[in-house]
Amino acid sequence: MRRLARLAARTPADRERYLDLLRAVAIMMVVLGHWAVATIGYDEHGQPDGHSALPAIPWAYPLTWAVQVMPVFFLVGGYANAASLTAHRSRGGDAAGWLLGRSARLLRPTSALVLVLAGGALAARLVGVEPSMVRTVVWFATIPLWFLAAYLVVVPLTPLMYALHRRFGLAVPVALALLVAAGDVGRAIGYETAALPNYLLGWLAVHQVGFAWYDARRGHCDPTGASRWTRCLPMSRRAALVLAVAGLGVAVLLTSVGPYPVSMINMPGQRLDNAAPPSVALLAVATAQLGLILLLRERAERWLHRNRPWQAVIAVNSVVLTVFLWHLSAVILLVGALDRLGVLPTPPAGSAAWLAWRLPWVLLLTVVLAALVAVFGPIEARTGRSTASRDGPDAPQPTPGSPDAGRPEIPHHPQEDRQPPGRWAAVRGVLAVAGFAAVGYALVANSATAKTAPEPFGLPTAALVAYLAGAGVLRLLRSGWGSRG
């Protein structure tokens, strides 16, 4: 508690604390949402098997409009990336150096999960566990990594997209949303591949709005550099109300009169998915969420300037990526333990017994996850402390990761931000992007591989090699290689 109090006291007075709260709340909603809709049963081989209960509880579909918080991640990420990139460049740093700083925050906690799962899978194989069973367990535990795959594409594009924002302002997300709508039309008439670009375009659109929030917060609202379009997000209560009502209205029309499903979480059998890839209906819901977020902003900021709430936000954010990465591993451990003891409840989804089991189920999972966070959380916490002074006081961790808020600053050496001399600058930039690409490929390949594929390490071998190579290159570059002539 004393440490939290010290960290809270050192938080800059002008920090946008609300962003840290949004990140923490969003992650908690993801975790609780996954846990709450989980249904456990037994497959034909008598092994525990899990799936979503949503298909059996259609009354819960509208609730997905609130618990689908991917747009919140990318909104906060846009603000954070704009803030940190601006601060980094003000110190003479280049885009490659900025990317390397972001990679540490994302990949150190992620690498811990990947290595533990790969090692555990190999040990399970050595003692004779069926390869398909090993893959199923690892596949389920790595479901959270698909989010990082999407984000790892957006982060390297930030320097380019922020430059476009400074030139064209809010015209950029509008154009991206129109392209998403065009992709939706393509898949609606039978050309499924037409919507593949939406995996990038949809999240980029939300990410761009985060840039506009940052410019509004920092007073960068001179429209002369953005043609006829403003660079700043309208922050008034009237504008927030318009966004909320308009977004909600469009979403209702698209899911009632239009062809889109009500659920904002993908389920088998849907003709048009809303989340993978993002649809224009999901962007409408994101607009409504943005309006609600802005309506609550001033009151939340006042509340967060009280010591106890802000200390709680700091505490959660110090390990929030760890919580996100390991929350489904907690499910695996709990289900395995209850099955071994012979006391695993398997009520039908949506039944009274299933509903009654939700509270003890979540409480037990909380205990298991707390133990995992105690073991692996320090990896994330150390990463945050080691980079606390790099990105400026208003640049929270852009993904479900550790924030910069309230952390003690480390001595900063300006030469660390300077561009390396000569050809090494270009080499370092290419290698940094290649490292991100390799890690992104690995996460996508893992998600695309069947959950019963007989993989010796649980993850596809090619994906594991690509991940380790990409993460290794980024780690080597962060150590200073390539910064010297």
C-alpha positions, 0 to 999 in steps of 0.5 A, a space after each residue: 500500500 505504501 508503494 502504491 501511495 508513492 506511485 499515485 503521489 508521483 502521477 503528473 497532475 495533467 495525466 488523462 487517468 481515465 484512459 488507465 481506468 478504461 483499460 483496466 475495466 475493459 480487461 476485467 470485462 473480457 475476463 469476466 465475460 469469458 468466464 461467465 459464458 463458459 460451459 464445461 462438458 465432456 467430449 466423446 472420449 470422456 475428456 472435459 471440453 469447453 465452449 461458449 454458452 451464447 448460442 443457448 442463451 439468445 437473450 444475452 445477445 444484446 449484452 454483447 454490445 457492452 462486453 465487446 470491448 475490443 474497440 475500447 482497446 484500440 481507442 486507448 491504444 490510439 491515444 497512447 501511441 500518439 502520446 508516446 510517439 510524440 514524446 519519443 520524437 521530441 527527444 530526437 528518437 526515430 520510429 524504430 526506437 519507438 517500436 522497440 520500446 512498445 515491443 518490450 511492453 507487449 512481448 515480455 509477458 507474452 513470451 512467458 506464456 508462450 514458453 511455459 505452454 510450449 514447455 508444458 506441452 513437450 513435457 506432456 508429450 514425453 509422458 504419453 499424453 495424446 498429441 491432439 489433447 495437448 494441442 486442444 489445451 494449448 489452443 484454448 489457453 492461447 485464445 487471448 493471443 489473437 487480439 495481440 495479432 491484430 494489435 501487432 499489425 496496427 502498432 508498426 503502422 502508427 507513425 504513418 497513420 499519425 502522419 495521415 491524421 495530422 494531414 487529414 484529421 477525422 477524414 481518415 477514420 471516416 474513409 476507413 469506415 466506408 472501406 469496411 462497409 464496402 467489404 461487408 457488401 462484398 461478403 454479403 453478396 458471396 465474396 468472403 475474401 472482400 472483407 479480409 481487409 476489414 481485419 485491419 481497416 476496422 481496428 485502424 479506424 478506431 485507433 485513428 479516433 484515439 489520435 483525435 482524442 490525444 490532439 483534443 487533450 493536448 490542444 493540438 486543434 489548429 485545423 490548418 494542417 488538416 485541410 478542412 477536417 478537424 484533427 480533434 475529437 469533439 469533447 463536449 457533452 452535446 457531442 458525446 450525446 450525439 455520438 452515443 445516440 447516433 451510434 446506437 441508432 445505426 447499430 439497432 437499424 443494422 441489426 434489426 432491419 439490416 443483415 447483421 446479427 445482434 451479437 457482437 461476438 462471433 458464433 457458429 452459423 452466423 451469415 455475417 460476423 461482426 467481430 472477425 472481421 470487424 463489421 460496420 455494425 461493430 463500428 456503430 456500436 463502437 461509436 455509441 461506446 465512445 459517446 458513453 465514454 465521453 459522457 462519463 469522462 469528467 466525472 470519472 476524472 474527478 473520482 480518479 483524483 482521489 487516492 484510493 481509486 487511483 491506487 487501485 487503477 495503478 495496481 490493476 494496470 501493473 499486471 493487467 496484460 498478465 491477467 488477460 493472457 493467463 485468464 483462460 489458463 486459469 480455466 484449464 487448471 480449475 477444470 483439470 483439478 475439479 475433474 481429477 477430484 470428480 466434482 466437476 459440475 457440467 450443467 446444460 448452458 442456460 439452465 437454472 443449475 448453470 446460472 447458479 454455478 456462475 458465482 462460485 465458478 467465477 470466485 474459484 477462477 479468481 483464486 486460481 488466476 490470482 496465483 498465476 498473476 503472483 507468479 508471472 505478474 512481476 515480469 510485466 511489472 518490471 517491464 513497466 518500471 524499466 520503461 516508465 520515463 520513455 513515453 511521456 506522462 500521458 501515454 498509457 500502455 496501448 494494449 492490455 498491458 502495464 501503464 506508465 502511470 505513477 511509476 517511479 522514473 529511471 535515469 534517462 539518457 538522451 542518447 538512447 533516443 537518438 537515431 543510430 548513425 548511417 546505414 544502421 538506422 535503416 537496418 534497425 528499422 527494417 529488422 524491427 518491422 520484420 520482428 513485429 511481422 514474425 511475431 504477428 504471423 506466429 500468433 495468426 498461424 496459431 489461431 488458424 491451426 486446428 485445435 486438435 492438430 498433433 503439434 509436439 509443442 502444442 503450438 504449430 512448430 513453424 509458428 513457435 519458431 517464427 515467434 521466438 525468432 521475431 521476439 529474439 530480434 526485437 530483444 537484440 535490438 532493444 539491447 543496443 545492437 544496431 545503435 552504434 556505427 
